[in-house]
Amino acid sequence: MTRIAVLGAGKIGEALLAGLLAAGRSPDDLVFTERHPERAAELTGRLGVAGVDVAAAAAHAEIAVIAVKPQDVVPVLAELAGVLRPGTLVVSLCAGVPLAVVEGALPAGTAAVRVMPNTPMLVGEAMSALSGGAHSSEEQLAAVEEMLRAVGRVVRVPETQQDAVTALSGSGPAYFFFLVEAMIDAGILLGLPRAVAADLIVQSAFGAALMLRESDDHPVILREAVTSPAGTTIAAIRELEKHGVRAALIAAIEAARDRSVELGRAAAGR
């Protein structure tokens, strides 16, 4: 199997390692880097995957996955550039960081792929979007897709769409958590115990998500199926529209897109 090194063992890096192990990868085919020794020791003890330095990771890897915060990517790339073996594929999971930054920091001709995952990777239900770089082959893109399918679903997009992906699905789970939080608070306001309100809303959200994924119907059709004439749901929808919830969501996602662009410019030094 392809040997994979994960550079950065935060939540996303750990989730990727755990997903690959659950999909049948041997711990011997995986390594990770982590700057905090106690965190590295804890992960090795729990997952059975070796924590190493960047040089050892580069020597091991056929695919090197960079899973650090955007502001930390330039130092990691600089360290990796000096030890990367020819032919190694570099996969960046860093929000907002353009492929030009990754490719420009590595030896000429290095194959790179940009991926925007999201935190449901922690439960094996990530939505990841990938874009190939100037030197990545179809075979390499397929290898990255196979890797990411161990932790969820994958789509390919042009890199020009990655900032929109970051705003929509990369940050997307937070929007749902925010809405669920507000709905639980509403349940408490209406007299329900917090635990009961949470159970009602979380299961409703889970069931609605399954309906969206399994149905061929547009969300409008699914919503209208719940919306009876002169009923409770249409009264609630009227209030949501009155308070501009739809417009606020669109504006929020545009703001997240703009911030992704800013992160990319900062990584590029512009």
C-alpha positions in Angstrom: 0.0 0.0 0.0 1.0 3.6 -0.5 3.0 5.0 2.4 1.5 8.1 3.9 3.0 10.7 6.2 0.7 13.2 8.0 2.5 16.4 8.8 0.5 17.9 11.7 -1.5 15.7 14.1 -4.3 18.1 15.1 -7.9 17.1 14.9 -8.0 16.7 11.1 -4.6 14.9 11.0 -5.7 12.5 13.7 -9.0 11.9 12.0 -7.3 11.1 8.8 -4.9 8.6 10.5 -7.8 7.0 12.4 -9.9 6.7 9.2 -7.1 5.1 7.2 -6.5 2.6 10.0 -10.3 1.8 10.1 -10.2 1.3 6.4 -7.6 -1.4 6.7 -4.3 0.5 6.4 -1.4 -1.0 8.4 0.1 1.3 11.1 3.5 0.5 9.4 2.4 2.3 6.3 1.6 5.5 8.2 3.7 8.1 10.2 2.9 11.5 11.5 4.7 14.6 12.8 3.7 16.5 15.9 5.6 19.4 17.6 4.3 18.5 21.1 6.0 15.4 22.4 3.3 14.5 24.9 0.6 14.7 22.1 2.8 12.5 19.8 3.3 9.9 22.5 -0.4 9.8 23.3 -1.3 9.3 19.6 1.3 6.6 19.1 0.0 4.8 22.2 -3.6 5.0 21.0 -3.3 4.5 17.2 0.0 2.5 17.0 1.4 4.9 14.4 4.9 6.3 14.8 5.5 9.9 15.5 8.6 11.2 13.7 10.3 14.4 12.6 9.8 15.9 9.2 12.9 14.4 7.7 11.9 10.9 8.7 8.4 11.5 7.5 9.7 12.6 4.1 11.9 9.6 3.8 8.9 7.3 4.6 6.3 8.9 2.5 4.9 8.4 -1.0 2.2 10.8 -0.1 3.0 13.7 2.4 -0.2 15.3 3.8 0.2 18.7 5.3 -2.5 19.2 7.9 -1.5 22.4 9.7 -3.1 25.8 10.2 -2.7 28.2 7.3 -0.4 30.4 9.2 1.9 27.5 9.9 2.2 26.1 6.4 5.1 28.2 5.1 7.6 27.0 7.8 6.5 23.4 7.3 6.9 23.7 3.5 10.4 25.2 4.0 11.4 22.3 6.2 9.9 19.7 3.9 11.5 21.2 0.8 15.0 20.3 2.0 14.2 16.6 2.6 11.5 15.7 0.1 12.3 12.7 -2.1 11.6 13.0 -5.9 8.3 11.6 -6.8 6.6 12.2 -3.5 3.1 13.6 -3.8 2.3 16.5 -1.5 -1.3 17.0 -0.4 -2.3 20.2 1.3 -5.3 20.3 3.7 -4.6 24.0 4.6 -7.6 26.2 4.2 -7.1 29.1 1.8 -3.5 28.2 0.8 -3.2 28.2 -3.0 -1.3 25.5 -4.9 1.0 28.1 -6.2 2.3 28.7 -2.7 2.8 25.0 -2.1 4.4 24.3 -5.4 6.6 27.4 -5.2 8.1 26.4 -1.9 9.0 22.8 -3.0 11.5 21.5 -5.5 10.6 22.2 -9.1 8.2 19.7 -10.6 6.8 18.4 -7.3 3.3 17.1 -7.7 0.8 18.7 -5.3 -2.9 18.5 -4.6 -5.1 20.9 -2.7 -7.9 19.5 -0.5 -10.5 21.2 1.6 -12.0 18.7 4.1 -14.2 19.4 7.0 -14.5 18.2 10.6 -17.1 15.4 10.1 -13.9 13.6 9.1 -13.8 12.9 12.9 -16.8 10.5 12.5 -15.9 9.2 9.0 -18.4 11.5 7.2 -16.2 14.3 5.8 -16.9 16.2 2.6 -13.6 16.8 0.9 -13.0 18.7 -2.4 -9.7 18.2 -4.2 -7.9 20.1 -7.0 -4.9 18.9 -8.8 -1.7 21.0 -9.3 0.4 21.6 -12.3 2.4 18.4 -12.0 -0.2 16.0 -10.5 -1.2 13.0 -12.6 -4.6 11.3 -12.9 -3.1 8.3 -11.1 -2.1 10.6 -8.2 -5.5 12.3 -8.0 -7.1 8.9 -7.9 -4.8 7.9 -5.0 -5.8 11.0 -3.1 -9.5 10.2 -3.7 -9.0 6.7 -2.4 -7.3 8.0 0.7 -10.0 10.5 1.4 -12.9 8.0 0.8 -11.6 6.3 4.0 -13.0 9.3 5.9 -16.1 10.4 3.9 -17.0 11.6 0.4 -14.9 13.3 -2.2 -15.5 15.6 -5.2 -13.1 17.2 -7.7 -13.3 20.9 -8.3 -11.1 23.5 -10.2 -8.8 25.3 -7.8 -10.6 28.5 -8.6 -13.6 27.1 -6.7 -11.7 26.1 -3.6 -12.3 29.4 -1.7 -16.1 28.9 -2.2 -15.7 25.2 -1.1 -13.9 26.4 2.0 -16.8 28.8 2.8 -19.6 26.3 2.1 -18.5 22.9 3.3 -15.2 23.6 5.1 -16.9 26.0 7.5 -20.3 24.5 6.9 -20.5 22.2 10.0 -20.2 25.3 12.2 -23.3 26.9 10.6 -25.3 23.7 11.4 -24.0 23.6 14.9 -25.0 27.3 15.3 -28.5 26.6 14.1 -28.9 23.6 16.3 -27.7 25.6 19.3 -30.3 28.2 18.6 -33.0 25.6 18.2 -32.1 23.9 21.5 -32.3 27.3 23.2 -35.8 27.8 21.6 -36.9 24.4 23.0 -35.7 25.5 26.5 -37.6 28.8 26.1 -40.7 26.8 25.3 -40.4 24.8 28.5 -38.5 21.7 27.4 -35.6 20.3 29.5 -32.3 20.9 27.7 -31.6 17.2 27.2 -35.0 16.6 25.7 -34.6 19.6 23.4 -31.2 18.4 22.3 -32.4 14.9 21.5 -35.3 16.2 19.5 -33.2 18.6 17.4 -30.1 16.4 16.9 -32.2 13.5 15.7 -34.3 15.8 13.5 -31.1 17.2 12.0 -29.7 13.7 11.4 -32.9 12.4 9.8 -33.3 15.5 7.6 -29.7 15.2 6.5 -30.3 11.5 5.5 -33.4 12.5 3.6 -31.4 15.2 1.7 -28.7 12.7 0.8 -30.9 9.8 -0.1 -33.7 11.7 -1.9 -33.5 13.0 -5.5 -35.9 15.8 -4.5 -34.8 19.4 -4.2 -34.7 20.8 -0.6 -37.6 23.0 -1.5 -39.8 19.9 -2.2 -38.7 18.3 1.0 -39.5 21.5 3.0 -42.9 21.9 1.3 -43.8 18.4 2.3 -43.6 19.5 6.0 -45.3 22.8 5.3 -49.1 22.4 5.6 -51.5 25.3 4.6 -52.1 27.6 7.6 -50.0 25.3 9.8 -47.2 25.6 12.3 -44.3 25.2 9.9 -45.4 28.0 7.5 -45.8 30.3 10.5 -42.2 29.6 11.5 -40.9 30.0 7.9 -42.6 33.4 7.7 -40.7 34.5 10.8 -37.4 33.2 9.3 -38.0 35.1 6.1 -39.1 38.2 8.1 -35.8 38.3 10.0 -33.7 37.7 6.9 -32.2 34.4 7.9 -31.7 33.3 4.2 -29.9 36.6 3.4 -27.8 36.4 6.5 -26.6 32.8 5.7 -25.7 33.9 2.2 -23.8 36.9 3.5 -22.0 34.8 6.1 -20.8 32.3 3.5 -19.6 35.2 1.3 -17.7 36.5 4.3 -16.1 33.1 4.8 -15.1 33.0 1.1 -13.5 36.4 1.4 -11.6 35.4 4.5 -10.3 32.3 2.7 -9.0 34.5 -0.1 -7.3 36.7 2.6 -5.6 33.6 4.1 -4.3 32.6 0.7 -2.9 36.1 0.1 -1.2 36.1 3.5 0.4 32.7 2.8 1.7 34.0 -0.5 3.1 37.1 1.2 0.9 39.5 -0.6 
